[in-house]
Amino acid sequence: MIKVLFYHKVALFTASFDFEYHKDGIKSVYPALASVYLKTHLELNHPEIADKIEWLLPIQIEKTNEELIEIINREQPDLFCTGHYIWNHDSIMEQLKAIKPHIPETTKMVVGGPHIDVSQNPDFFEKYPFVDFATYASGENAFSDLLVSLVNNKKLIAFNVSNLAWYDKEKKKQAIVTGK
């Protein structure tokens, strides 16, 4: 069983207006749905492994480093996944760097989203050595390919995956796949 935990790092907004659905001071959160899209894509396209994935309840709201460390150590996910956009990329990368030494080595960090520049940045894994896998562009196939590889205990091979990157320790270089 592969345990997957998503961290969306959505900021809380306090409503400063008063109308039928919001009373002044009520906190609202606008949930990120990337994990739902990825789960649905996997179930539709790889039903043979869908029951081998345990989708932990995504962390929607921004957490401190200490809170993330506690959650990860308690839940013991195999994959800790984050979605990167222009407004949260730098702060999430800082958090990942800070928490990596305090979580199990078996927990792999997967970054994805429109602000991941691994396909244009040949030094991505040198700049972010705490990242294990990066998805870019359309991430549904890339994330499914990663899960299929992990469930089947097969090494990732560049011609078998798409829009996925990792640091190949044997070749000592970044492996970037742009399509099947």
MIDOKE-943770 format. One record per atom (N, C-alpha, C, O): residue in one letter; x, y, z. Coordinates in steps of 0.001 Angstrom, whole numbers, padded with zeros to 6 digits, always signed. Example, Ala and Ser with C-alpha at 12.3 -4.5 7.8 and 13.67 -1.06 7.14 Angstrom:
BEGIN
A+013190-005690+007800/A+012300-004500+007800/A+013200-003300+007800/A+014236-003319+008465/S+012850-002250+007080/S+013670-001060+007140/S+012900+000030+007870/S+013409+001138+008039/
***
This chain:
BEGIN
M+000849-001186+000000/M+000000+000000+000000/M+000887+001240+000000/M+001775+001375+000842/I+000648+002124-000928/I+001366+003395-001021/I+000483+004469-000382/I-000661+004671-000790/K+001023+005145+000614/K+000281+006214+001289/K+000686+007565+000696/K+001869+007891+000606/V-000330+008347+000293/V-000106+009627-000377/V-000742+010742+000448/V-001919+010679+000801/L+000064+011771+000750/L-000420+012923+001502/L-000132+014196+000717/L+001013+014462+000349/F-001174+014980+000463/F-001034+016257-000228/F-001091+017410+000757/F-001843+017392+001731/Y-000267+018421+000471/Y-000258+019667+001235/Y-000493+020790+000243/Y+000351+021064-000610/H-001654+021445+000359/H-002017+022491-000590/H-001638+023893-000118/H-001535+024812-000930/K-001432+024064+001175/K-001015+025341+001758/K-001900+026507+001329/K-001419+027527+000836/V-003181+026334+001526/V-004137+027385+001218/V-004221+028322+002411/V-004357+027873+003549/A-004144+029600+002160/A-004240+030580+003241/A-005701+030779+003634/A-006606+030683+002805/L-005903+031054+004903/L-007246+031374+005389/L-007560+032824+005079/L-006687+033688+005162/F-008788+033084+004727/F-009239+034446+004485/F-010331+034762+005500/F-011218+033942+005736/T-010271+035917+006084/T-011314+036332+007006/T-012247+037287+006275/T-011829+038315+005741/A-013514+036917+006268/A-014500+037755+005584/A-014674+039058+006353/A-014944+039043+007554/S-014521+040169+005673/S-014685+041466+006320/S-015971+042129+005845/S-016166+043331+006024/F-016828+041346+005247/F-018090+041857+004749/F-019221+041064+005389/F-018989+040028+006011/D-020426+041549+005234/D-021557+040920+005892/D-022669+040716+004872/D-023253+041686+004388/F-022965+039467+004542/F-024110+039184+003716/F-024645+037809+004102/F-024172+037219+005073/E-025585+037306+003389/E-026344+036134+003807/E-025487+034944+004236/E-025811+034303+005236/Y-024408+034625+003521/Y-023645+033421+003820/Y-022433+033655+004707/Y-021907+032706+005288/H-021983+034886+004824/H-020818+035191+005645/H-021165+036248+006668/H-021674+037317+006331/K-020887+035942+007912/K-020993+036948+008964/K-019588+037505+009167/K-018612+036767+009033/D-019471+038758+009480/D-018175+039404+009641/D-017290+038588+010574/D-017711+038231+011675/G-016069+038291+010142/G-015105+037588+010974/G-015076+036083+010780/G-014226+035417+011372/I-015967+035518+009977/I-015947+034078+009745/I-014802+033757+008790/I-014634+034415+007763/K-014022+032748+009138/K-012906+032359+008274/K-013401+031424+007189/K-014216+030534+007435/S-012902+031638+006003/S-013275+030821+004855/S-012018+030264+004219/S-010960+030891+004254/V-012141+029092+003642/V-011023+028508+002918/V-011533+028101+001539/V-012640+027581+001399/Y-010713+028345+000536/Y-011052+027958-000815/Y-010182+026754-001151/Y-009001+026915-001458/P-010746+025552-001099/P-009924+024340-001186/P-009266+024136-002542/P-009831+024463-003585/A-008066+023594-002501/A-007354+023187-003704/A-007792+021762-004033/A-007985+020950-003128/L-007947+021459-005292/L-008511+020177-005685/L-007557+019294-006488/L-007979+018270-007025/A-006300+019665-006578/A-005354+018884-007392/A-005331+017417-006981/A-005299+016539-007843/S-005347+017141-005699/S-005287+015752-005247/S-006515+014965-005702/S-006414+013774-005996/V-007668+015621-005760/V-008891+014962-006224/V-008774+014638-007713/V-009151+013547-008141/Y-008257+015575-008500/Y-008060+015326-009931/Y-007101+014150-010153/Y-007360+013276-010980/L-006009+014140-009416/L-005010+013082-009588/L-005564+011720-009176/L-005319+010718-009849/K-006297+011683-008090/K-006911+010426-007626/K-007909+009911-008658/K-007911+008724-008985/T-008749+010793-009167/T-009750+010405-010168/T-009079+009923-011447/T-009501+008924-012031/H-008039+010623-011885/H-007306+010215-013083/H-006728+008806-012901/H-006826+007971-013801/L-006142+008555-011765/L-005564+007242-011507/L-006651+006160-011515/L-006469+005105-012123/E-007759+006411-010855/E-008843+005425-010789/E-009408+005111-012174/E-009766+003967-012453/L-009489+006118-013038/L-010022+005904-014382/L-009026+005226-015314/L-009415+004403-016142/N-007747+005562-015187/N-006744+005087-016139/N-005883+003924-015652/N-005247+003237-016452/H-005868+003710-014356/H-005086+002594-013798/H-005869+001908-012679/H-005405+001839-011541/P-007053+001402-013009/P-007865+000772-011955/P-007183-000441-011317/P-007521-000834-010201/E-006229-001024-012027/E-005528-002201-011503/E-004682-001900-010268/E-004338-002814-009520/I-004344-000629-010047/I-003555-000294-008850/I-004298+000631-007890/I-003788+000938-006813/A-005491+001076-008265/A-006215+002064-007448/A-006409+001600-006006/A-006355+002413-005083/D-006630+000321-005808/D-006846-000178-004442/D-005543-000366-003666/D-005566-000773-002504/K-004423-000074-004295/K-003119-000179-003622/K-002595+001184-003168/K-001468+001303-002687/I-003436+002205-003331/I-003071+003566-002937/I-003984+003994-001793/I-005207+003889-001888/E-003387+004470-000730/E-004156+005042+000370/E-003996+006550+000305/E-002907+007082+000522/W-005086+007229+000005/W-005088+008683-000113/W-005420+009259+001251/W-006564+009191+001699/L-004436+009815+001900/L-004657+010441+003198/L-005402+011759+003003/L-005348+012360+001930/L-006087+012194+004033/L-006840+013438+003959/L-005880+014588+003659/L-004954+014834+004432/P-006090+015298+002537/P-005170+016386+002185/P-005143+017481+003251/P-006147+017768+003903/I-003984+018071+003404/I-003825+019215+004301/I-004103+020446+003457/I-003311+020795+002581/Q-005210+021096+003712/Q-005597+022241+002901/Q-004983+023539+003414/Q-004479+024345+002633/I-005028+023736+004721/I-004666+025024+005310/I-003177+025069+005646/I-002591+024067+006055/E-002587+026227+005469/E-001172+026443+005756/E-000823+025991+007168/E-001523+026311+008128/K+000270+025241+007280/K+000756+024727+008565/K+002169+025236+008822/K+002890+025614+007898/T+002548+025238+010099/T+003923+025573+010454/T+004805+024374+010148/T+004307+023269+009932/N+006097+024588+010130/N+007032+023471+009926/N+006823+022397+010982/N+006798+021207+010669/E+006673+022817+012231/E+006498+021867+013331/E+005224+021050+013156/E+005211+019848+013421/E+004151+021703+012709/E+002891+020981+012484/E+003039+019967+011350/E+002543+018844+011452/L+003718+020360+010271/L+003930+019428+009161/L+004772+018233+009595/L+004451+017093+009261/I+005829+018486+010327/I+006687+017398+010811/I+005881+016429+011662/I+006011+015213+011519/E+005056+016961+012540/E+004233+016108+013414/E+003254+015272+012589/E+003103+014075+012834/I+002598+015887+011625/I+001623+015174+010790/I+002313+014084+009972/I+001833+012952+009915/I+003425+014420+009346/I+004132+013442+008506/I+004654+012290+009356/I+004538+011132+008955/N+005221+012582+010510/N+005730+011519+011373/N+004603+010640+011919/N+004803+009447+012143/R+003445+011213+012130/R+002295+010435+012615/R+001698+009593+011491/R+001417+008412+011692/E+001501+010181+010310/E+000824+009503+009203/E+001740+008578+008397/E+001268+007623+007782/Q+003049+008858+008399/Q+004041+008047+007686/Q+003696+007844+006201/Q+003638+006707+005733/P+003466+008949+005451/P+003167+008775+004026/P+004407+008331+003257/P+005535+008638+003644/D+004188+007615+002178/D+005282+007276+001269/D+005613+008467+000382/D+006770+008705+000039/L+004555+009221+000014/L+004723+010411-000815/L+004102+011608-000113/L+002952+011560+000324/F+004875+012680-000011/F+004377+013953+000493/F+004393+014895-000694/F+005457+015237-001210/C+003202+015318-001131/C+003054+016017-002401/C+002601+017463-002186/C+001755+017746-001338/T+003180+018361-002967/T+002830+019774-002866/T+002556+020347-004248/T+003176+019951-005235/G+001610+021293-004303/G+001256+021976-005539/G+001848+023372-005540/G+001687+024124-004579/H+002530+023716-006614/H+003297+024968-006672/H+002738+025944-007695/H+002567+025635-008874/Y+002463+027135-007183/Y+001975+028242-007990/Y+002860+029438-007685/Y+003618+029413-006716/I+002778+030470-008487/I+003655+031627-008311/I+003544+032215-006903/I+004530+032724-006370/W+002364+032152-006300/W+002148+032774-004989/W+002606+031911-003816/W+002702+032422-002700/N+002893+030622-004019/N+003293+029808-002872/N+004593+029029-003075/N+005089+028399-002141/H+005141+029068-004274/H+006303+028231-004599/H+007477+028435-003643/H+007973+027468-003065/D+007926+029674-003471/D+009101+029924-002633/D+008871+029491-001187/D+009749+028885-000572/S+007707+029799-000649/S+007460+029454+000755/S+007324+027951+000956/S+007750+027430+001987/I+006736+027241-000012/I+006651+025777+000121/I+008043+025161+000013/I+008378+024254+000776/M+008851+025641-000920/M+010200+025096-001048/M+011007+025324+000233/M+011770+024452+000649/E+010842+026481+000851/E+011515+026739+002129/E+011037+025758+003195/E+011837+025250+003980/Q+009730+025492+003221/Q+009206+024542+004199/Q+009728+023138+003946/Q+010135+022452+004884/L+009724+022698+002691/L+010208+021353+002380/L+011664+021186+002800/L+012038+020163+003373/K+012477+022191+002511/K+013888+022142+002898/K+014027+022044+004418/K+014862+021295+004923/A+013213+022797+005132/A+013297+022816+006596/A+012816+021519+007235/A+013377+021083+008240/I+011786+020897+006669/I+011225+019706+007321/I+011895+018402+006908/I+011823+017417+007643/K+012545+018376+005749/K+013125+017121+005219/K+014001+016378+006234/K+013869+015159+006343/P+014889+017046+006983/P+015734+016294+007926/P+014963+015706+009120/P+015508+014891+009864/H+013712+016111+009302/H+012956+015716+010481/H+011840+014721+010192/H+011032+014419+011070/I+011793+014214+008973/I+010761+013246+008598/I+011449+011954+008148/I+012645+011959+007855/P+010704+010857+008092/P+011330+009585+007686/P+011962+009663+006296/P+011419+010299+005393/E+013101+009016+006137/E+013761+008979+004829/E+012902+008290+003787/E+013049+008536+002590/T+012006+007430+004239/T+011134+006710+003310/T+010048+007596+002714/T+009426+007224+001718/T+009813+008754+003303/T+008834+009693+002759/T+009489+010498+001638/T+010416+011273+001871/K+008997+010301+000438/K+009531+010993-000742/K+008731+012262-000996/K+007506+012269-000869/M+009421+013321-001352/M+008776+014596-001645/M+008548+014723-003141/M+009466+014575-003948/V+007283+015003-003491/V+006879+015167-004886/V+006328+016576-005034/V+005382+016958-004345/V+006923+017343-005933/V+006452+018699-006199/V+005847+018730-007595/V+006309+018038-008501/G+004816+019536-007754/G+004180+019644-009057/G+003415+020941-009167/G+003230+021659-008185/G+002979+021225-010358/G+002188+022423-010567/G+002806+023338-011603/G+003909+023088-012090/P+002093+024396-011934/P+002532+025270-013018/P+003819+026042-012746/P+004436+026550-013682/H+004233+026141-011490/H+005443+026912-011219/H+006700+026030-011105/H+007776+026533-010781/I+006572+024757-011361/I+007744+023872-011343/I+008449+023991-012692/I+007876+023677-013736/D+009697+024447-012656/D+010437+024742-013896/D+011505+023699-014222/D+012477+024008-014911/V+011339+022494-013745/V+012365+021464-013908/V+012696+021195-015378/V+013835+020851-015694/S+011739+021343-016265/S+012021+021066-017686/S+012871+022152-018339/S+013467+021918-019390/Q+012933+023337-017730/Q+013780+024410-018255/Q+015012+024663-017389/Q+015896+025427-017776/N+015073+024033-016233/N+016141+024305-015280/N+017011+023054-015085/N+016636+022158-014328/P+018151+022986-015750/P+018999+021797-015628/P+019608+021621-014230/P+020166+020567-013928/D+019504+022636-013390/D+020044+022565-012032/D+018954+022449-010970/D+019198+022718-009794/F+017747+022048-011387/F+016615+021997-010464/F+016922+021172-009213/F+016688+021631-008095/F+017442+019963-009393/F+017684+019084-008245/F+018930+019484-007461/F+019085+019076-006310/E+019805+020262-008049/E+020917+020836-007286/E+020402+021969-006407/E+020836+022127-005265/K+019481+022751-006944/K+018894+023849-006182/K+017953+023331-005099/K+017859+023918-004020/Y+017255+022228-005387/Y+016282+021652-004452/Y+016605+020174-004196/Y+015846+019303-004621/P+017710+019876-003515/P+018118+018476-003330/P+017171+017674-002428/P+017257+016447-002389/F+016302+018328-001730/F+015343+017664-000841/F+014124+017145-001611/F+013305+016421-001045/V+013994+017505-002890/V+012890+017043-003728/V+013286+015725-004370/V+014393+015589-004892/D+012384+014756-004331/D+012655+013444-004929/D+012104+013323-006350/D+012741+012728-007219/F+010914+013892-006582/F+010283+013830-007900/F+009616+015167-008192/F+009136+015845-007283/A+009591+015541-009476/A+008918+016765-009893/A+008054+016453-011106/A+008503+015832-012069/T+006801+016899-011035/T+005930+016797-012194/T+005743+018206-012741/T+005779+019177-011985/Y+005549+018317-014023/Y+005385+019627-014624/Y+004411+019516-015777/Y+004106+018422-016252/A+003927+020663-016220/A+002908+020727-017265/A+001707+019914-016789/A+001306+020029-015632/S+001147+019118-017643/S+000006+018289-017255/S+000512+017169-016349/S+001256+016296-016796/G+000115+017192-015092/G+000692+016281-014111/G-000046+014982-013878/G+000459+014115-013165/E-001235+014817-014459/E-002014+013609-014172/E-001293+012338-014614/E-001184+011384-013844/N-000800+012324-015852/N-000091+011131-016332/N+001211+010928-015577/N+001563+009799-015235/A+001919+012002-015317/A+003195+011897-014602/A+002993+011297-013216/A+003731+010399-012811/F+002006+011784-012499/F+001768+011284-011153/F+001304+009828-011189/F+001715+009024-010352/S+000456+009491-012145/S+000028+008096-012305/S+001208+007198-012645/S+001330+006097-012108/D+002084+007668-013542/D+003274+006878-013892/D+004140+006619-012670/D+004661+005518-012493/L+004291+007627-011834/L+005075+007467-010604/L+004436+006431-009691/L+005128+005557-009169/L+003133+006518-009492/L+002447+005559-008620/L+002506+004139-009167/L+002710+003191-008409/V+002330+003986-010470/V+002425+002656-011085/V+003817+002074-010845/V+003956+000897-010513/S+004830+002894-011013/S+006210+002446-010778/S+006414+001995-009335/S+007022+000955-009079/L+005905+002780-008404/L+006082+002444-006990/L+005287+001203-006589/L+005809+000338-005886/V+004043+001108-007023/V+003213-000048-006683/V+003826-001324-007239/V+003846-002350-006559/N+004324-001270-008463/N+004899-002453-009111/N+006372-002659-008771/N+007008-003596-009254/N+006902-001775-007936/N+008300-001855-007516/N+009246-001936-008723/N+010176-002742-008758/K+008973-001073-009709/K+009787-001021-010917/K+010502+000311-010976/K+009942+001351-010631/K+011737+000267-011414/K+012522+001482-011569/K+011898+002364-012645/K+011444+001880-013682/L+011887+003659-012377/L+011425+004601-013394/L+012413+004623-014550/L+013621+004744-014349/I+011892+004505-015743/I+012708+004562-016950/I+012131+005668-017813/I+010918+005748-018010/A+012993+006508-018319/A+012563+007713-019019/A+011552+007460-020127/A+010623+008253-020281/F+011689+006400-020901/F+010760+006219-022017/F+009429+005619-021591/F+008552+005428-022433/N+009250+005312-020289/N+007985+004765-019807/N+007098+005804-019128/N+005972+005482-018747/V+007563+007022-018967/V+006821+008038-018225/V+006758+009344-019011/V+007443+009512-020020/S+005921+010271-018527/S+005849+011578-019176/S+005740+012681-018136/S+005173+012476-017064/N+006280+013843-018451/N+006206+015045-017614/N+006617+014783-016165/N+005986+015266-015225/L+007659+014030-016015/L+008164+013661-014696/L+009684+013801-014694/L+010352+013512-015688/A+010212+014247-013566/A+011665+014388-013442/A+012098+013890-012075/A+011332+013933-011112/W+013328+013420-012003/W+013933+012961-010758/W+015439+013028-010941/W+015938+013197-012053/Y+016145+012893-009843/Y+017605+012874-009935/Y+018044+011422-010006/Y+017815+010657-009069/D+018665+011039-011098/D+019150+009671-011280/D+020508+009561-010598/D+021510+010073-011099/K+020530+008891-009456/K+021756+008797-008656/K+022828+007957-009335/K+024018+008220-009161/E+022427+006952-010105/E+023401+006123-010811/E+024126+006916-011891/E+025346+006827-012026/K+023372+007683-012649/K+023961+008473-013727/K+024436+009837-013259/K+025096+010566-014000/K+024092+010179-012015/K+024465+011455-011406/K+024013+012643-012259/K+024758+013591-012509/K+022760+012541-012687/K+022199+013651-013455/K+020677+013646-013351/K+020054+012663-012950/Q+020123+014764-013721/Q+018684+014963-013702/Q+018047+014182-014849/Q+018489+014283-015994/A+017024+013416-014548/A+016261+012705-015577/A+014972+013469-015806/A+014170+013624-014885/I+014765+013944-017013/I+013569+014702-017354/I+012890+014038-018543/I+013521+013765-019564/V+011605+013785-018395/V+010853+013129-019451/V+009793+014094-019946/V+009002+014612-019158/T+009773+014338-021249/T+008820+015308-021796/T+007604+014668-022464/T+006682+015389-022846/G+007567+013380-022614/G+006388+012743-023202/G+006659+011307-023558/G+007808+010875-023650/K+005569+010562-023761/K+005696+009132-024118/K+005752+008982-025623/K+005859+007865-026129/
***
